[in-house]
Amino acid sequence: QVQLVESGGGLVQAGGSLRLSCAASGRTLSNYIMGWYRQAPGKQRELVAIITSRGSTNYADSVKGRFTISRDNAKNTQYLQMNSLKPEDTAVYYCAADPYGGTIWNYWGQGTQVTVSS
């Protein structure tokens, strides 16, 4: 019943910025933990950022200080603001959500491609 749809990906030059959006439908996710993963070709899927229902956040060391995760519960949407983008940020970015903060994330978006050129 829960569907997550990412948007906002694209091609950007190194040093540029993008904001990814993840719109949820089918259920209100105000009490869900939400987050972003990314996966580059030949690489393992990596957890990028997490935001809890309280607004607490955690980031991968590789993006700390450059990326900001946020959520707007009124819009049932989460965001990933990406600044100072680097070529190594190139990946498919996936939105995820989980109702109870377990080890397995229940809901995933289809992914959006982010490509950073030098």
Rosetta silent file (secondary structure, phi, psi, omega in degrees, C-alpha in Angstrom):
SEQUENCE: QVQLVESGGGLVQAGGSLRLSCAASGRTLSNYIMGWYRQAPGKQRELVAIITSRGSTNYADSVKGRFTISRDNAKNTQYLQMNSLKPEDTAVYYCAADPYGGTIWNYWGQGTQVTVSS
SCORE:     score description
SCORE:     0.000 S_00000001
   1 L     0.000  -31.054  179.755    0.000    0.000    0.000 S_00000001
   2 L   -85.825  129.925  176.698    2.898    2.366    0.655 S_00000001
   3 E  -126.609  135.232  177.227    4.567    3.746   -2.429 S_00000001
   4 E  -117.795  132.472 -178.590    7.643    5.955   -2.521 S_00000001
   5 E  -128.545  118.132  177.904    8.554    7.945   -5.604 S_00000001
   6 E   -86.800  152.616  173.136   11.869    9.759   -5.948 S_00000001
   7 E  -153.850  164.985  175.166   12.434   12.773   -8.124 S_00000001
   8 L   104.845   -4.660  177.535   15.020   15.470   -8.646 S_00000001
   9 L   -71.801  170.346  179.758   17.924   13.470   -9.986 S_00000001
  10 E   162.678 -164.849 -179.578   19.887   14.470  -13.020 S_00000001
  11 E  -101.667  130.786 -179.990   23.243   15.540  -14.366 S_00000001
  12 E  -143.563  149.462  176.553   25.227   18.164  -12.507 S_00000001
  13 E   -78.749  153.885  176.706   28.804   19.388  -12.584 S_00000001
  14 L   -53.437  137.240 -176.733   31.135   18.832   -9.666 S_00000001
  15 L    91.499  -10.904 -179.882   30.543   21.427   -6.995 S_00000001
  16 L   -83.524 -174.953 -176.123   26.911   21.804   -7.913 S_00000001
  17 L  -133.600  151.722  171.828   23.778   20.995   -5.979 S_00000001
  18 E  -142.682  152.247  170.920   20.659   18.914   -6.344 S_00000001
  19 E  -122.226  119.883  176.287   17.661   18.322   -4.146 S_00000001
  20 E   -91.637  142.473  176.048   16.018   14.935   -4.237 S_00000001
  21 E  -119.528  149.904  176.589   12.421   14.497   -3.180 S_00000001
  22 E  -135.755  105.701 -179.463   10.621   11.358   -2.075 S_00000001
  23 E   -94.704  128.418  179.311    6.849   11.537   -2.041 S_00000001
  24 E  -102.213  145.409  175.873    4.987    8.847   -0.129 S_00000001
  25 E  -140.343  161.889  178.712    1.458    7.717   -0.803 S_00000001
  26 L    94.831  -23.129 -178.433   -0.897    5.116    0.567 S_00000001
  27 L  -164.916  146.603  174.879   -0.165    5.817    4.202 S_00000001
  28 L   -76.557  128.645 -173.937    0.937    8.667    6.419 S_00000001
  29 L  -106.279   24.070 -175.766    4.597    8.191    7.297 S_00000001
  30 L   -61.688  -27.536  179.845    4.882   10.717   10.112 S_00000001
  31 L  -101.878    8.910 -179.788    5.973    8.001   12.555 S_00000001
  32 L   -90.014  149.431  162.780    8.279    6.200   10.134 S_00000001
  33 E   -78.526  139.747 -178.420   12.005    6.358    9.983 S_00000001
  34 E  -128.331  156.803 -179.221   13.000    7.596    6.549 S_00000001
  35 E  -169.995  177.835  179.487   16.245    7.621    4.685 S_00000001
  36 E  -128.262  135.384  170.840   18.252    7.557    1.509 S_00000001
  37 E  -116.513  162.944  172.756   20.494    4.889    0.062 S_00000001
  38 E  -143.149  154.614  178.720   22.625    5.009   -3.040 S_00000001
  39 E  -144.530  120.877  175.321   24.239    2.435   -5.275 S_00000001
  40 L   -95.787  155.723  178.873   26.890    3.009   -7.895 S_00000001
  41 L   -55.167  130.304  179.809   27.689    0.440  -10.597 S_00000001
  42 L    75.932    4.160 -178.538   29.817   -2.331   -9.151 S_00000001
  43 L  -115.318  156.114  176.093   29.425   -0.969   -5.638 S_00000001
  44 L   -74.506  147.542  176.023   27.441   -2.131   -2.641 S_00000001
  45 L   -61.820  133.987 -172.390   24.348   -0.207   -1.721 S_00000001
  46 E  -119.759  133.185  172.890   25.294    2.452    0.804 S_00000001
  47 E   -74.533  123.976 -176.687   23.206    4.126    3.462 S_00000001
  48 E   -95.055  -48.925 -174.649   23.507    7.859    2.883 S_00000001
  49 E  -159.633  151.616  178.165   21.284    9.467    5.501 S_00000001
  50 E  -133.117  143.406  170.188   18.546    8.710    8.000 S_00000001
  51 E  -134.732  129.551 -179.654   15.952   10.899    9.650 S_00000001
  52 L   -85.481  174.483  177.552   13.742    9.681   12.469 S_00000001
  53 L   -63.309  -24.353  177.438   10.205   10.730   13.239 S_00000001
  54 L   -84.043  -11.116 -178.720   11.672   13.110   15.812 S_00000001
  55 L    96.692    3.443  175.142   13.956   14.685   13.261 S_00000001
  56 L   -69.660  142.322 -174.827   17.214   13.158   14.451 S_00000001
  57 E  -127.527  153.782  171.264   19.624   12.583   11.584 S_00000001
  58 E  -141.219  147.490 -176.873   22.652   10.485   10.746 S_00000001
  59 E  -133.927  149.262  168.564   24.891   10.634    7.704 S_00000001
  60 L   -63.950  145.433 -179.482   27.516    8.547    6.034 S_00000001
  61 L   -56.842  -32.250 -176.151   30.963   10.007    6.593 S_00000001
  62 L   -68.188  -19.518 -177.902   31.356   10.467    2.860 S_00000001
  63 L  -117.990   -5.498 -177.162   28.485   12.960    2.685 S_00000001
  64 L   -58.936  132.657 -178.351   28.588   14.557    6.120 S_00000001
  65 L    88.801  -13.657 -179.841   28.690   18.321    5.880 S_00000001
  66 L  -113.568  -35.089 -177.489   27.528   18.290    2.270 S_00000001
  67 E  -107.168  148.476  175.965   24.148   16.538    2.341 S_00000001
  68 E  -134.739  124.560  175.333   21.111   17.352    4.457 S_00000001
  69 E   -97.300  141.470  178.514   18.123   15.090    4.948 S_00000001
  70 E  -147.879  168.777  178.281   14.811   16.601    5.956 S_00000001
  71 E  -144.590  148.991  175.766   11.155   15.711    6.048 S_00000001
  72 E  -124.353   98.424 -175.276    7.849   17.488    5.717 S_00000001
  73 L   -66.340  -30.550  177.935    5.241   15.359    7.412 S_00000001
  74 L   -62.927  -31.134  178.828    2.402   17.581    6.217 S_00000001
  75 L   -98.978   -1.706 -179.631    3.398   16.718    2.654 S_00000001
  76 L    55.986   43.277 -171.371    4.343   13.123    3.470 S_00000001
  77 E  -137.326  144.370  170.981    7.643   13.812    1.765 S_00000001
  78 E  -120.250  159.475 -174.922   11.334   13.583    2.549 S_00000001
  79 E  -134.687  154.572  169.981   14.201   15.398    0.888 S_00000001
  80 E  -131.333  106.760  175.799   17.905   15.066    0.380 S_00000001
  81 E   -86.260  122.061 -175.687   19.691   18.329   -0.277 S_00000001
  82 E  -117.491  115.720  178.897   23.038   17.583   -1.891 S_00000001
  83 L  -115.852  163.273  178.359   25.652   20.319   -2.050 S_00000001
  84 L    48.830   48.880 -174.728   29.266   20.367   -3.183 S_00000001
  85 L   -65.245  144.151 -179.741   28.652   17.293   -5.275 S_00000001
  86 L  -119.228  156.160  177.319   31.599   15.146   -6.289 S_00000001
  87 H   -54.815  -34.054  179.590   31.957   12.632   -9.117 S_00000001
  88 H   -70.156   -8.000  172.968   32.033    9.856   -6.531 S_00000001
  89 H   -79.495   -8.674 -179.941   28.487   10.832   -5.545 S_00000001
  90 L   -60.171  124.502 -177.279   27.315    9.453   -8.884 S_00000001
  91 E  -177.485  170.244  165.265   24.823    6.685   -8.162 S_00000001
  92 E   -87.573  127.050 -178.227   21.208    5.685   -8.212 S_00000001
  93 E  -102.672  130.693 -177.184   19.627    7.158   -5.108 S_00000001
  94 E  -117.276  131.538  171.138   16.828    5.288   -3.383 S_00000001
  95 E   -83.467  141.971  178.973   14.314    6.600   -0.900 S_00000001
  96 E  -141.021  155.972  178.269   13.381    4.217    1.897 S_00000001
  97 E  -150.192  149.517 -179.070   11.009    4.139    4.851 S_00000001
  98 E  -144.950  136.179 -174.695   10.326    1.803    7.738 S_00000001
  99 L   -75.000  -25.895 -170.728    7.514    1.895   10.298 S_00000001
 100 L  -126.639    4.292  178.945    9.396    0.581   13.324 S_00000001
 101 L    70.308   29.851  177.643   13.069    1.235   12.811 S_00000001
 102 L   -76.474 -178.055 -178.355   13.941   -2.407   12.355 S_00000001
 103 L   -74.573  -22.596  179.513   16.954   -3.808   10.575 S_00000001
 104 L  -107.995  126.615  177.428   14.983   -4.339    7.370 S_00000001
 105 L   -82.752  127.117 -172.554   13.510   -1.371    5.570 S_00000001
 106 L   -78.106  -33.893 -169.717   10.003   -2.203    4.419 S_00000001
 107 E  -127.472  137.992 -176.219    9.450    0.327    1.673 S_00000001
 108 E  -136.263  145.858  170.795   11.624    1.502   -1.185 S_00000001
 109 E   -84.315  177.854 -176.112   11.344    3.876   -4.072 S_00000001
 110 L   -83.265  -13.985  179.497   12.290    3.054   -7.638 S_00000001
 111 L    97.224  148.974  174.773   15.461    5.112   -7.582 S_00000001
 112 E  -136.569  135.631 -174.993   16.616    8.261   -9.308 S_00000001
 113 E   -80.724  130.778  171.088   19.905    8.668  -11.139 S_00000001
 114 E  -118.706  122.636  179.488   22.371   11.297   -9.989 S_00000001
 115 E  -123.574  124.542 -178.634   25.367   11.859  -12.229 S_00000001
 116 E  -114.123  118.629 -179.554   28.130   14.265  -11.261 S_00000001
 117 E   -99.537  149.544 -179.700   30.601   15.223  -13.958 S_00000001
 118 L   -89.257    0.000    0.000   34.036   16.682  -13.364 S_00000001
